[in-house]
Amino acid sequence: MTGRLELHFRQSLGEVQYHVGNHSVRHEPYMRRLGVWPQCRYPGFSSEPLQVFEDLSHDLGFASDFTTGDGSVLVAAAAAQKVEDDGRNEALLAGYQGQTRQLAQMRALFKQAKYAAVVKVYQSLPSPQLLTDAELRLVHIAQRREASQINRAK
């Protein structure tokens, strides 16, 4: 498989991205997956302009999976990075859509024993799949208590 190294440069070397086929991964996650991150030199913080390239060259010595191998470690690192990036992007999107505010409202309503209101807020969440286990437990407790209140009222 043919690999491609993408370098971003603006006054200094910035992001480094490895590509194999349709898969790509940033430098740090790839080096971590290779198990060599503690020995890596890039990114460094040298005042010498060429030192950053020498540091990257040093790190490329660890990347035989990319340079001469089949890229299988890179593909695995790319998949793990995608999962992490997707989760981060979903969380950011939820914040932009107001879910963070709605979750705070849900907790406040729960403390006030307004269980039906908790369930209603939950049902209006734009990304309910992002709830933590604790937040889901809060919703389930609110649902049970709401049902109990309804049964007592009958």
Secondary structure as UniProt FT lines:
FT   STRAND          3..9
FT   STRAND          13..20
FT   TURN            21..22
FT   STRAND          23..26
FT   HELIX           27..34
FT   HELIX           37..39
FT   TURN            49..50
FT   HELIX           51..60
FT   TURN            61..62
FT   HELIX           64..67
FT   HELIX           72..96
FT   TURN            97..98
FT   HELIX           99..111
FT   TURN            112..113
FT   HELIX           115..123
FT   HELIX           128..130
FT   HELIX           133..153
//
